Amino acid sequence: MVQPTDADQLVPYVSGVHAGYNALHQWLPITPAQPFKIAFAAPQNLCLFLNNQLIFKADSAANYTLDLAKYTQGIETVEGKYLLTVWHPVQQPSVGTFRNVPRVAEAMQEANHRPFSILVREYVNQNAFIVFMLVIGLIYGLLRVNYPSDFQSTFNLNGFLKSSSEAELYAAKPVGAVSNVLFVLAFSLSLALLIAAIHTNVQHVRLFNRLFPVSESDITTKTLFYTLLIFAVVLSKYVFLKVMAFIFSMEQVVQLQYREFIRSLLFLGVFLPLVMLLYLGLNTLIPEMILLISNLAVSLVLVITILRVFYAVNKKASVLNLHLFSYLCATEVIPLAIMLKLIVFNF
């Protein structure tokens, strides 16, 4: 279209009739969210305007490609359209060279890189999680059948909130007792499965593994590794406490501290499979929320355990004692901060 000198409105451009116009116009329905690419051959000093705002000037004669959608920010539309003006100071622009760039290549690229929300639902393989959940249920069932008294004292709410003689008898068992080791193993597998789910979810939500799906073998290896790591950390903490107690001359609180640590972990760990059920049922619908709930569950297990250790030790000796408080910070608070950093705040 062109604008005659004696008219206020644009009129259709007719080749041969409007040869003396240096500015040509065209209304374009540009959507800022979608590319609108044009290609053209431009002589030097050719200018392009969008709603009378300069967006391009050719510094030399060449072929150019522009995405007009990138220049629509801050420019108001006129009835949903933008006015593209092509102007040259000394000659009429050759509009015959202007053409739209086909979006075939972009469509193919979009087909290969679909929205990531689809990848989350498609590629998170839950079969391994389901198998491990069945294994955890089987382990807890066997523990209840073979060690009924230990099972009752460990997962008794009254015994957890208030020490009883039965709980004290259970807690007094040797650290290496078979029942203690099996309960710790069950807890380790539960926590490891939830941590594996958190890290697998993070890989997708945070776009870490957007090109490759997480396979069952990856999840299985990760879960088994975490299980062995947690199991080793829980059991080796007794040695760690012995060493630190020797350094701080606090040997008298080691047994109480470690017993309370184990009792709290085992009781709170029985609720972790419930969080995994939420993960299996709702992760495809609200992955961000499930990730938050899983992180909170792990954090609460660790934090509540440390608080109960402080409470138990405080009944024997006041934690306001600077020496004892320093010992507890070295053996409980600093390891807690490291664990939260590695598990929860690593991403």
Secondary structure, DSSP 8 states (H G I E B T S, - for coil): -B--TT-SS-B---TTTSTT-SEEEEEE---TTS--EEEEEE-TT-EEEETTEEEEE-SSSEEEEEEGGGG-TT---BTTBEEEEEE-SSS---GGG-EE---HHHHHHHHHS--HHHHHHHH---HHHHHHHHHHHHHHHHHHHH-HHHHHHHS-HHHHHS--HHHHHHHTS-TT-HHHHHHHHHHHHHHHHHHHHHHHHHHHHTTSSSSS---HHHHHHHHHHHHHHHHHHHHHHHHHHHHHHHHHT-GGGHHHHHHHHHHHHHHHHTTHHHHHHHHHHHTTT-HHHHHHHHHHHHHHHHHHHHHHHHHHHHHHS-TTSHHHHHHHIIIIIHHHHHHHHHHTS--
